[in-house]
């Protein structure tokens, strides 16, 4: 798996958002380093989960909130 995307309502709770992101991450190999990009567009939150291009990163999940 290389990339998964999901769109959420902007009113989603942080707890529910976290549960949904974990569901996306379960689709990747446990050894893969992942980059989670989160963007807010209008009334939606868009989350993209990709393989992290920086494979020497010590953490499995890295969050990115581009402006």
C-alpha positions as CSV (number, residue, x, y, z in Angstrom):
1,X,0.0,0.0,0.0
2,X,1.4,3.4,-1.0
3,X,-1.3,6.0,-0.2
4,X,-4.7,6.2,1.4
5,X,-6.9,9.3,1.7
6,X,-10.0,10.0,3.7
7,X,-12.2,13.1,4.0
8,X,-13.9,13.9,7.3
9,X,-16.5,16.5,8.4
10,X,-14.7,19.5,10.1
11,X,-16.9,18.9,13.2
12,X,-15.5,15.4,13.8
13,X,-14.2,15.0,17.4
14,X,-10.5,14.5,18.0
15,X,-11.2,11.1,19.5
16,X,-13.2,9.9,16.5
17,X,-10.6,11.4,14.1
18,X,-7.8,9.5,15.9
19,X,-9.8,6.2,15.6
20,X,-10.3,6.7,11.9
21,X,-6.6,7.5,11.3
22,X,-5.7,4.3,13.1
23,X,-8.0,2.4,10.8
24,X,-6.2,3.8,7.8
25,X,-2.8,3.0,9.3
26,X,-3.8,-0.7,9.8
27,X,-3.8,-1.1,6.0
28,X,0.0,-0.6,5.9
29,X,2.7,-3.0,6.8
30,X,3.7,-2.6,10.4
31,X,7.4,-2.0,9.4
32,X,6.5,1.0,7.1
33,X,7.3,4.5,8.2
34,X,4.3,6.7,7.5
35,X,3.7,10.3,6.8
36,X,0.2,11.6,7.8
37,X,-0.7,14.8,6.0
38,X,-3.8,16.7,7.3
39,X,-5.4,19.6,5.4
40,X,-8.5,21.6,6.2
41,X,-10.5,22.7,3.2
42,X,-13.8,24.4,3.7
43,X,-16.0,22.2,5.9
44,X,-13.7,19.1,5.4
45,X,-10.6,17.7,6.9
46,X,-8.5,15.7,4.4
47,X,-6.1,13.1,5.7
48,X,-3.5,11.5,3.4
49,X,-1.5,8.6,4.7
50,X,1.7,7.9,2.6
51,X,4.9,6.0,3.0
52,X,7.3,8.4,4.6
53,X,10.1,9.3,2.1
54,X,12.5,9.7,5.0
55,X,12.9,6.1,6.0
56,X,15.6,6.9,8.5
57,X,13.0,8.7,10.7
58,X,13.0,6.9,14.1
59,X,9.2,7.3,14.6
60,X,6.7,5.2,12.7
61,X,4.2,8.0,12.3
62,X,5.0,11.6,11.3
63,X,2.3,14.2,11.2
64,X,2.4,17.1,8.6
65,X,0.0,20.1,8.7
66,X,0.9,22.1,5.6
67,X,-0.4,25.6,5.3
